[in-house]
């Protein structure tokens, strides 16, 4: 029944998907948090940059961003991400960079919505005792904001997991790339499709349930 799996590294392909998701999640969380801080910053230039970045990146297809990272950054500008002789590693790193840059825009908006749930009086009290904007944001506002947006961030993470399939456009050997190869070589189209659909359900469903539970446990009672 599963003879069509012989010769294919299905687990290895999904492991690449997991690595793409994990590294991109960390990168997008860091960059998205910085963007959220810019969007609520009292400095007009930083607010303008954060707003422009989010509005522009969210409206560009992820495929365009990933292909540009490969053809534009790597081929034209020579950005090798420290892997000039290993094209597979270079493609993987460029995919992580692209996914992080794209997902950060959605992370930013999720965190900004959490910042808006924090009572304005708390930030005013922080300024009254001499804390700077960055100190107030880091010590008082963001800890509460993160607790309020665990569930939305879980949705962003699930979307990121599914978006890793776009990395196939630049030849990254993740699950979608292997599925395309198997569909071209094997006759069991339905079985191949069902296998990879089940694989993504296994990756995303427990994540959503776990982070949803954590979000309820960590929610700020007001």
C-alpha positions as CSV (number, residue, x, y, z in Angstrom):
1,X,0.0,0.0,0.0
2,X,2.8,2.4,0.8
3,X,5.3,1.1,-1.8
4,X,5.2,4.5,-3.5
5,X,7.1,6.0,-0.5
6,X,10.2,3.9,-1.3
7,X,13.1,6.1,-2.4
8,X,11.6,9.3,-1.0
9,X,12.8,11.0,2.2
10,X,9.3,12.2,3.4
11,X,10.4,12.7,7.0
12,X,13.5,14.7,5.9
13,X,11.3,16.9,3.8
14,X,9.0,17.6,6.7
15,X,12.0,18.2,9.0
16,X,13.1,20.9,6.6
17,X,9.6,22.4,6.8
18,X,9.9,22.4,10.6
19,X,13.3,24.1,10.5
20,X,12.0,26.7,8.1
21,X,9.0,27.4,10.4
22,X,11.0,27.5,13.6
23,X,13.8,29.8,12.3
24,X,11.4,32.1,10.5
25,X,9.1,32.3,13.5
26,X,12.0,33.5,15.7
27,X,13.2,36.0,13.0
28,X,9.7,37.3,12.4
29,X,8.9,37.6,16.1
30,X,12.1,39.7,16.7
31,X,11.6,41.9,13.7
32,X,7.8,42.1,14.2
33,X,8.3,43.3,17.8
34,X,10.7,46.0,16.7
35,X,8.2,47.1,14.0
36,X,5.4,47.2,16.6
37,X,7.6,49.4,18.8
38,X,8.2,51.7,15.8
39,X,4.5,51.9,15.0
40,X,3.7,53.2,18.5
41,X,6.8,55.3,18.8
42,X,6.6,59.1,19.5
43,X,9.2,59.6,16.7
44,X,7.4,60.4,13.4
45,X,10.2,59.0,11.2
46,X,10.1,55.6,13.0
47,X,6.2,55.6,12.9
48,X,6.3,56.3,9.2
49,X,8.8,53.6,8.5
50,X,6.9,51.0,10.5
51,X,3.6,51.9,8.9
52,X,5.1,51.9,5.4
53,X,6.8,48.6,5.9
54,X,3.7,46.8,7.1
55,X,1.4,48.2,4.5
56,X,3.8,47.5,1.6
57,X,5.0,44.0,2.7
58,X,1.5,42.7,3.5
59,X,0.3,43.6,0.0
60,X,3.2,41.9,-1.8
61,X,2.7,38.1,-2.6
62,X,5.0,35.9,-0.7
63,X,6.1,34.2,-3.9
64,X,7.3,37.5,-5.3
65,X,9.4,38.2,-2.1
66,X,11.0,34.8,-2.1
67,X,11.8,34.8,-5.8
68,X,13.2,38.3,-5.5
69,X,15.4,37.2,-2.6
70,X,16.8,34.5,-4.8
71,X,17.1,36.3,-8.2
72,X,17.6,39.8,-6.8
73,X,19.6,39.5,-3.6
74,X,21.6,36.4,-4.6
75,X,22.0,36.6,-8.3
76,X,22.2,40.3,-8.9
77,X,23.5,41.8,-5.7
78,X,25.6,38.7,-4.7
79,X,24.1,38.3,-1.2
80,X,25.1,34.8,-0.4
81,X,24.1,34.5,3.3
82,X,27.4,32.9,4.1
83,X,26.8,29.9,1.8
84,X,28.2,30.9,-1.6
85,X,29.3,27.4,-2.5
86,X,26.3,25.5,-1.2
87,X,23.2,26.4,-3.3
88,X,20.9,24.3,-1.1
89,X,22.0,26.0,2.1
90,X,21.9,29.4,0.4
91,X,18.4,28.8,-0.8
92,X,17.3,27.7,2.7
93,X,18.7,30.8,4.3
94,X,17.2,33.1,1.7
95,X,13.8,31.4,2.3
96,X,14.2,32.0,6.1
97,X,15.0,35.6,5.4
98,X,12.0,36.1,3.1
99,X,9.6,34.3,5.4
100,X,10.8,36.3,8.4
101,X,10.5,39.6,6.5
102,X,7.0,38.8,5.3
103,X,5.6,37.3,8.5
104,X,7.0,40.1,10.6
105,X,4.4,42.4,9.1
106,X,1.6,40.2,10.5
107,X,3.4,39.7,13.8
108,X,3.7,43.5,14.1
109,X,0.0,44.1,13.7
110,X,-0.9,41.3,16.2
111,X,1.5,42.8,18.8
112,X,0.2,46.3,18.1
113,X,-3.3,45.1,18.8
114,X,-2.1,43.8,22.1
115,X,-0.4,47.1,22.9
116,X,-3.7,48.8,22.4
117,X,-5.3,46.6,25.0
118,X,-2.9,48.0,27.7
119,X,-4.6,50.9,29.6
120,X,-3.1,54.2,28.6
121,X,-2.8,55.1,32.3
122,X,-0.1,52.6,32.8
123,X,2.2,54.2,30.2
124,X,1.5,57.6,31.6
125,X,2.3,56.3,35.1
126,X,5.6,54.9,33.7
127,X,6.5,58.3,32.2
128,X,5.6,60.0,35.5
129,X,8.2,58.0,37.4
130,X,10.9,58.8,34.9
131,X,10.9,55.8,32.6
132,X,11.8,56.5,28.9
133,X,9.5,55.3,26.1
134,X,11.7,52.3,25.4
135,X,11.8,51.4,29.1
136,X,8.1,51.7,29.4
137,X,7.5,49.6,26.3
138,X,9.9,46.9,27.3
139,X,9.1,46.7,31.0
140,X,5.4,47.5,31.2
141,X,3.6,47.5,27.9
142,X,5.0,44.6,25.9
143,X,4.8,41.9,28.7
144,X,1.1,42.6,28.9
145,X,0.7,42.9,25.2
146,X,2.3,39.5,24.5
147,X,-0.1,37.8,27.0
148,X,-3.0,39.3,25.2
149,X,-2.0,38.1,21.7
150,X,-0.8,34.6,22.2
151,X,-3.8,33.2,20.3
152,X,-3.4,35.7,17.3
153,X,0.3,34.9,17.2
154,X,-0.6,31.2,17.1
155,X,-2.7,31.9,14.0
156,X,0.3,33.7,12.4
157,X,2.5,30.7,13.2
158,X,0.1,28.3,11.6
159,X,-0.1,30.5,8.5
160,X,3.7,30.6,8.5
161,X,3.9,26.8,8.6
162,X,1.7,26.6,5.5
163,X,3.6,29.5,3.8
164,X,6.8,27.5,3.9
165,X,5.5,25.6,0.9
166,X,6.3,28.7,-1.2
167,X,10.0,28.1,-0.6
168,X,9.7,25.4,-3.3
169,X,9.8,28.3,-5.8
170,X,13.5,28.6,-5.2
171,X,14.2,24.9,-4.9
172,X,14.3,24.5,-1.1
173,X,13.8,20.8,-0.5
174,X,10.8,21.0,1.9
175,X,7.6,19.1,1.9
176,X,5.9,20.8,-1.0
177,X,8.9,20.3,-3.2
178,X,9.0,16.6,-2.5
179,X,5.2,16.3,-3.0
180,X,5.6,17.9,-6.5
181,X,8.3,15.4,-7.3
182,X,6.2,12.5,-6.1
183,X,3.1,13.7,-8.1
184,X,5.2,13.8,-11.2
185,X,6.7,10.3,-10.7
186,X,4.0,8.3,-9.0
187,X,0.5,7.2,-10.1
188,X,-1.0,7.4,-6.6
189,X,-2.0,11.0,-6.8
190,X,-4.7,10.9,-4.1
191,X,-2.5,8.9,-1.7
192,X,0.4,11.4,-2.1
193,X,-1.9,14.4,-1.6
194,X,-3.5,12.8,1.4
195,X,-0.1,12.0,2.9
196,X,1.2,15.5,2.7
197,X,-2.2,17.0,3.8
198,X,-2.1,14.8,6.9
199,X,1.6,15.8,7.5
200,X,0.6,19.5,7.7
201,X,-2.3,18.8,9.9
202,X,0.0,17.0,12.3
203,X,2.3,20.0,12.3
204,X,-0.3,22.7,12.7
205,X,-3.2,21.3,14.7
206,X,-1.3,20.5,17.9
207,X,0.4,23.9,17.7
208,X,-2.9,25.7,17.5
209,X,-4.4,23.7,20.3
210,X,-1.4,24.1,22.6
211,X,-1.0,27.9,22.0
212,X,-4.7,28.4,22.3
213,X,-4.6,26.7,25.7
214,X,-1.6,28.8,26.7
215,X,-3.3,31.9,25.6
216,X,-6.3,31.2,27.8
217,X,-4.1,30.5,30.8
218,X,-2.0,33.6,30.3
219,X,-4.8,36.0,29.4
220,X,-4.8,39.2,31.4
221,X,-7.9,39.5,33.6
222,X,-9.4,43.0,33.4
